[in-house]
């Protein structure tokens, strides 16, 4: 089973557009949307939820009113101003609480306890393109990296049960914790960039991150024809770093139309862009096969 992750150094480069296209092209795979902070792959894949699970992460302080004496010692030690006086007792604001546990430790009557916090939900869904494992992290919640790990674990389990050949992962933008959780242990990282100064700058950062974790990166330049000078600069950088450019996708209004209608472009169009996307998949497959041959030769 081979794992392919699609990532980008910044948002808005077309990462989910490419992932949804590959989801339509690649056969016998499980799809995982690991962009849990702003999940949107489901908008393109028309999922029907088969399973729904609660994601718990971190702790939150809970007050037992009957035990509280209003001594206010918890107020004095709370660095997040989450506890305020409320008559003869105190009030704990769940939004401000950081889960540090100091209030529960300092309370002389045991009126404060720490409980696991529900931080999001994750789902297993059926789509026309295969099984999709995806999630929704609640607003302002943390531990997105932990949720990504949970998504990938269940995607791998389903892929084994279904005897899938591939796991296709839509990763998060940037280089933070959810990105590291998305790329670790994958066989190929497809970095989607755009021909802008910030696009190249952030692509360099995520490429270095992938390499640090031993993941082979390659590049797709999306909307390359909007700035040919920057496209040439990106290609020059890739040549110098021995990073393959596996596709250059032009700007196409049909892509915008397909996204508005929630249909992968390869299902919506019969134009040249579809051939280019099939070419991207062929290049990814060549990279995976090359890596497999090297592994076998090393053994």
Buried (B, 14 or more C-beta within 10 A) or exposed (E): BBBBBBBBBBEEBBBBBBBBBBBBBBEEBBBBBBBBBEBBBBEBBBBEEEEEEEBBBBBBBBBEEEBBEEBBBBBEBBEBEBBEEEEEBBBBEEEEBBBBEBBBEBBEEEBBBBEEBBBBBBBBBBBEBBBBBBBBBEEEBBBBBBBBBBBBEBBBEBBEEEEBEBBBBBBBBBBEBBBBBBBBEBBBBBBBBBBBEEBBEBBBBBBEBBBEEEBBBBBBBBBBEEBEEBBEBBBEBBEEEEBBBBBBBBEBEBBEEBBEEEBBBBBBBEEEBBEBBBBBBEBBBEBBEEBEEEEEEEE
